[in-house]
């Protein structure tokens, strides 16, 4: 099964059109292999079947497994004119990828996989792969909820682990094999367990949970790259507010966050004074829940890390808590974090700008001069709207009295008026 799944919120195609495109791609694959040696030997597997059972929209990515040569199948489908591009093949792993154009104007990515088993040497992350049966293949997958099979031609449904349907109905995340084996094969699956649990409101069953906590230390290079960790973390952050909050809390509780973002762990228990009823960690999660679902990645990360500099700058004098310079310190920390996790330069610039300036909208007063407002506009550049939204969520996660609250609405009005005047 492909590990590449778009984060929620990235795909803006209406579900009905997307579902139609998926069905069109499946129909084309079925007809292209009907009457050939492949008929009856191809099985849909993974996310599509899981999402159908749960009644949630699925991404236009299909996984097909067969007892045979997937690379050979990819070339066959390309010759049939089904693939819009030459296949991308990985002969060593028995996998290939093709792209199928649909009548709905949506390209469907199809991952073709030879049923296989894998074994690992302790000193290498590269597995030894050999062809295997469908049964062996599904047991090497990440979680039981992703192991359903459906014959492409007959529609026959197979639950070879005997647990997939039961765990879907019970809302349980469970590894098909002993968690120690499943997570040894790919430590990233520990992050995926958290994402699936948060996305679908599932629970991680006790043995799998214990396995994650035991093997959490392996979630770092060289066992796994920072790029893969980043991508999975981003998918959790991109979940809708309450789901993202639960995902982050689970990362903390399962000792996963400390493996790749130890700076965030220090936010836990960092007590704030004044109008803050929560510590820095809890305040951040509450603020995150206030974000609109349409919020982009830069805004989400900016809000997630806007107070990350507070633990390092916290001082307390006569019972008064202060965090002098935490915005600048936080921006420097975020720059290092995002470099470590291999974010792009553009993403780093956007998020560090939001963190560095996140206090500025809260300082606005109606007696600011036009020049002061224009200076803020220039400093924010293209990130102005994200900064204002961040400030609104930040305020919403406090108990500031109405009369003392930052006038973000007034600042928006001033900016709009200045823009109108300049036009």
N, C-alpha and C positions, 0 to 999 in steps of 0.2 A: 504494500500500500504506500502511495506517495505521502511524504510528510509535509508536502507543500500545500497549505490551505490559506486562503486569504483571511485576514483579520476581519471580524465583523465590523461593518461600517464602511469598508472599502468599496464594496460592490453596490452600485446604485441602480442596477437593472431591476425592474419590477419582478417579483418572484414568479408571476404567471408566465412572463416572456422567457425567463430563465429556465423554468421547468419545461416549457415547450421546446426550447433549444436542446436541453438534455435528452428529452425523448426522441427528438429528431436525430441526434447523434447516435443514440442507441439503435434506432431503426436502421440507420445507414450501416452501422457495424454488423447488425444482424443479417441484413440482406447481402452485404458484401461477402459474408462467409457462409451463406446458405448454400447447400449443395457442394461444399468443399470438405476436405478432411478436417477442417476446424469446426464444422457444425456439431453442436452438442458438447464441445470440449472447452468452451469459453465461459468464464463466470465473472459476473459483476461482483465486486467485493468492496468492503470498507465504508467510507463516509456516506455515499449515496444511499445505501440500504439502511444504514443507521438513521440518517436524517428522515428518510421516508417513514420509518417506524415511529419516530418521535414527532412527525408532523411539522418539521421545521424546514425552511428553505435550504437547499443544498447549493454548493458552488458548482460551476460548469466544468468540473474536473472528474473524470471517470477513471476507475481502476478496474482492470481486467486481468485475471489470472488464468493460466492454463497449465496443464501438465504437458509441457513441450517447450519449444524454443520461441520465446517472446520476440527476440530480435528478428528471427525469420518471419514471424507473423507481421511485424512492423513493415518489413520490406514488401511482403505480399500485399498489404493494404495500400501501401504507397503506389505499387504498380497498378492496383485497381482504381487509382485516382481518388482514393478516400482522404488521403492526407494532403493538406495544403502546402506542407513543407517536407523536405527530405527528413526521414526519421532521425531523431537523436537517440543513439544506441549506447548501451553500456554492457558489452558482451561479457565482461568479467562477472557482473552481477546478474546477468540474465534479464535485464530490463531494457525497455525502449519507450520512447515518447513520440506520439504523433499528434497532429492538430486537425480537427475535423470542423469544417465550416458548416453552418446550419442555415436553414431558411429564415431564421429569426435574426440573422446578422451577428450572431455570437459564436465565436470560435470556442470549441470544447477541447480541452487538453485531455488526451487519453494516455494513461500510464499502462503499459503492457508488461506483465511480470510473469516470468517462468516460476511455477511452483518450486520453491527452493528451501533448503535448510542452510544454516550458517553456523560456523564455529569460529571462535576467537582465540588468538594467542595473547597472553597477558601483556606482552611488550608491544602489541600492535592494535590499532583501532580498525585495521582493514580485515574484514572477515574472509575466511575460506568458504566459498559458496559452492554447493552442489545441488543438482536437480533432485526434487523430492516429490512426494505426493501432496495432494490438496490438504489432507489432514495435517501433515507435517508443516505445511506452509501456514495454515491459520494459527497453529499453536506458537509459531515464532513471532506472531504479530503483537502489537503493543497491548491492546485491551480487548476483552471479550466482546464489548459492544461494537467493535470494528471487524469482527470475524465472520459475519453473515456472508453467505454466498448465494448467488442467484444465476441459474443457467441462462445464458444470453438468448438461447433459442427456444427452450421449453418453458422457461419461467419457474422451474423447480427451485425451491428455497432449501438451502442446507445450513444447518447449525451444527457443525462438526465438533465444536467444543462442548455442546450440550448446555452452554451457559449464556450464550449471546442474548436470546430472547428473554430469558428470565432476568438477566441483569438490566436489560433495557426497561423492562416493566417495573423492576424494583428500584431503578435509578441508582445503579451501583457501578463504580469504576473498579475493575478487577483485572489483573493480568492473567492470561491463559495458562502460563506456567508459573512456577515459583517466582515471586518478584525479584529475587536475587539474580535469577537467570535473565529475566526480561530486561531489567535495568542494567545488568552488566553488558548485554548486547548493545544497548544504546542508552546512555544516561539521560539524554534529552527527554526520554519518555516520562521521567519524573515531572518535568515541567508540563508535558502534555496532559498528564493525569490531572494536574491542578487546573489547566485550561478547560478540559472537558467537564470537570466537576463544576467549575464556576459558570461555564457557558450554559450547561443544561440543568443546573441546580441538582446535580447528583452528589452522592457521598462516595468517598474513597473507602473501600472496605478495609477492615482493621489490618489484615495481613499485608495488603498492598501498601497501606499507610506506614506500617512499621518498616517495610522494605525501603520506602522512600527515605525515611529518617535515618536508617542504617547506612544507606548508600549515598546520602546527600553530598558527602565529601567529594564524590567523583564528578560532580557537576562543575568542572573547571578544566582548562587545558592542562595537559595534552589529551586527556580522555575525550574532550569535546571542545570544539572551537567556540570562541566568543561570538562569532557571527551567527551560529545556530542558536546559541543562548539568547542573543539579542532578538532574533526573529520570533522566537517563542514568547519571550517576555513582552514584546510589542503586541502580540496577539491578545495577551491577557489584558494589557493596558487599554486596548481598543474596544474591549467589551463594554456594554452599557454600564452606567455608573455603579449600581448595586452589585452587579456581577464582577466588575473590575475590582471593587472593594473586597469582595469575598475572595477573589483570586489572590490579591496581594496579601490578605490576612493569612491565607493558607500557605503562601510562599514563606511567610515569616514563621508560622507555627511548625512547618515541616523542615525547618532549618535549611531551606533552599536559597532564600534571599541572601543569607550571609555568605554563600559561596561565590556569588558574582556581584552583589551590591552591598557589601558590609557597611558602607556609609549610611544606608537607609536604616539599618538595625539600630543605630545610635539615636534615631528619632524616637524610638520607643521609650517611654518613661521620662522624656525630656520635658519637665514641667514648665508651663508658661504662666505668666501672671496676668493681671489686668482683666480684660474681657474674654480671656480664653478659658473655656471650661474643660478643654481637652489638652492632653499632651501633644507634642508636635506630630507624632505618628497618627493619632486618632483624628486630630484636626485636619490633617492632609487627606485622610480617607473620607471624612465627611464632606470636605470641599470637593473631592473628586466626584462624589455622588450628585453634586449640583450641576455638573456639566451637561450641556445638551448632547444628545446621542450623536449629533452631526459633528461634534468637535473633532478636529484633526489631531494627528499625532503630536505635533509641536506643542499645541495647547495642552494636551493631556500630560505630556512629560514636563512641561513648564510648571503646571499646577502640582504635579506629583513631587517635584523637586524644589518648589519655590522656597521652602523653609529648611532645606537640607543643611544649610550653613548654621542653623541655630544651635545645635548641640556643641559645635566647636567654638561659638562666640558667647555662650551663655555666661552671664555674671549675675550675682545677687548681692545687693547692698541694702541693709536695713529692711529686708523682706521684699524689696523691689527687684523684680527680675528684668534684665535687659539683654538684648541681643545686638549690640552695636556692630554695624558693618556686616550683618549676616547675609545681606543680599549680594554684596560683592564676593564675600567668601564662598557663598553658595554657587555663584556663577563660575568661579574658578574650579570648584569641586565637580560641578556638572560637566565642565569642559574635559576634565580628566576622565570622568566616568564614561562619557560618550566616545572619547578616543579609545578607551579600553575596549568598549563594546563595538567598535568599528562602525559607528554611525557616520553618515556623510558630512562633509564640511557645511553644506547648506542646513542640514538638520541641527548640527551643533551651534551654528550661528543663531538660528531661530530660538532654540531652547535657552541658550545662555543669555540672550537678550531679554527674554521674558523673565528669567530668574533675576537678572541684575536690576531690572526696572520695576519689579512687581510691587514695590512700595510706593512708587510715584503717583499712581492714580489716587491712592488713599490720602495723599498729602494735599490734594486739590482743594482749594477754597474759592468761593465766588469772587473774592477780590484779586485773584490772579490776573495779571495783565495779559493782553493778547499775545505779547511776545513770549511770556512764560509758557502759555499753552502751545504756541507754535514750536517752541523749543522741544517740548515733550513729543509733539508730532514728528519732528525731525529725528529725534533720538530713536523713536520706536520704528520708524520707517514702515515697511509692509506688515509689521507685527502689531500694529496699534489695536486692531479689533480684538485680536487674541489677548492682548494685555488687559483690555477693559473687561473682557469676559472672565479672565483669571482673577482680576480684582473683585468682581462681583461674587464669584464662588468663594474666594478667600473671606470676604466679609460675611457671607451667608453661614460660614462655619464657625462664627463667633457669636457672642451674646452682647455685642455693642448696642447701647441704647440708641433709639431712633435719632435723637437729637445730636448724637456724637458720631453717627455713621458717616463714612466717606460718601460724598455726593457724586457717585459715579454717573448717575443720570444727568446731573448738572454738567459734568465734564463732557459727556457725549453731546449735549445740546450746544455747548460752547464750540466744540470741534466742528459740529455740523454747521453752525453759523459762520465760523471762520472759513470753512470750505466753500459755503455759499457765497460769501463776500468775495473770496478770491476769484470765483468763477465770474 
